[in-house]
Amino acid sequence: MRVQRHLPQSFFRRDARVVAPELLNKILLAADGRSGRIVEVEAYCGAIDPAAHTYRGKTQRNAVMFGPPGCMYVYFTYGMHWCCNAVCGDEGEGTAVLLRALQPLAGLEQMRRARPAARSDRDLCRGPARLTQAMGITGAHDGIELFSGSAEFSLVGDGLAPPRDARGCARIGISRGVEHPWRWYVPDSEYVSKR
C-alpha cells in the first residue's frame, strides 16, 4: 500500500482551473475507512463564471465557498441530493472544484449499504450525488477542512500522478457558462459519470 500524504492548504490556494486537473487520482478519505480515487472534477470560478453559485455574490448558502481554501463546500441540489466541492483560491474569491466521481477503494460494504440501489460497484460513486451518498457526506460537513487530517474527510495523495492526457471539456448539468471547458476526468476510468 502506498503512503498517503494530506494535501496542504497551499495546494488549494490556487486557481480552481489549475487545482481541478491536479486533483485527479488523489484520494478522498473518510475517517470511517471509506475512500475513493478522484476520477472526475469540475471547476467553478466565482465572479467570472455564471454557472458558479458565487457568481452573484456571497449568501448564507454559499458562504463557505468564499472562505479559506481547502475547506469542503457542500450544497443541496434538486431538493434531494448533496454535492461536495473543495474550496480553492484566496479567501473572498468564491471558487471551488466539484468532485464528480470516485473509483471506490475501501469501505465498499459501507458504500453499498449507503447506496442499495447501485447495480454495481461501478455505480457507487459515479456522479456527484452518488459520490456524497456513498461516502456519507451531508450538509453537516459544509465548511470542514480537507487538508488537516483531523476532520471526518480529507484529501490525500499516494504518489499516483494526475493523467497526462486529461483535457478540459464541457461541464455537465449546467445551462450557463457551458462554453468553458472546465471539466476533467481520467480518460481510461470506467468510474467517470459521463464521457
Buried (B, 14 or more C-beta within 10 A) or exposed (E): EEEBEBBEBEBBBBBBBEBBBBBBBBBBBBEEEBBBBBBBBBBBBBEEBBBBBBBEEEEEEBBBBBBBBBBBBBBEEEEEBBBBBBBBBEEEBBBBBBBBBBBBBBBBEBBBEBBEEBEEBBBBBBBBBBBBBBBBBEEEBBBBBBBEBEBBBBBBBBEEEBBEEBEBBEBBBBEEBEEBEBBBBBBEBEBBBEE
